Amino acid sequence: MSENGVQNALRSVMVALDGAAIGYMVVGSFASATHGEPRTTRDLDLVIDPTPRQLDQFLAAIDVNQFYVDTDVARDALQRRSMFNLIEMASGWKIDLIIRKERPFSIEELARRSPMHVVELEVPTATAEDTIIAKLEWAKLGSSERQLIDVAGILRVRGSALELAYIEHWVDELALREQWDRARTFAT
């Protein structure tokens, strides 16, 4: 799947999100590659924070000739605070839309987002520190060591520019010490 395919898909989704006034940010592998070392991935993850009305407005704006989306799954995801996806039919590119969790870290993470260039588009993106914390959580949930390798890549690239006190606060708050220590050993 080409970078052009993901760029077109992301641009269309951003227009629909902006039109519905939904807060959003790039997270996951695209965020870690933006802040750290590049790597390939098969999908793009966005955290979104819609109300039910905003979600309906967003879904109505999605071009059904461009994307496959199950609107019932999307509405259920909002109720359960989980995720749903869009599949761009021309390229097969998948965009996972993750409903923001109702907890202090997730609220702060979305508030701290900042514009970054992702596939040549300026997109609100999770900060390097918040990307680290999220990747540590995924590693704790049993995902592959790929998450810790991504964290190590951010540590190698960002180094002393990172707000380590902020990371340490959330590592302790979210009980991520084991994952944090392992990721730091990968960075050396």
Secondary structure, DSSP 8 states (H G I E B T S, - for coil): --HHHHHHHHHHHHHHHHHTT-EEEEEHHHHHHHHS-----SEEEEEEE--HHHHHHHHHHS-TTTEE--HHHHHHHHHHT-EEEEEETTT--EEEEEE--SSHHHHHHHHH-EEEEETTEEEEE--HHHHHHHHHHHHHTT--THHHHHHHHHHHHHGGGS-HHHHHHHHHHTT-HHHHHHHHHHH-
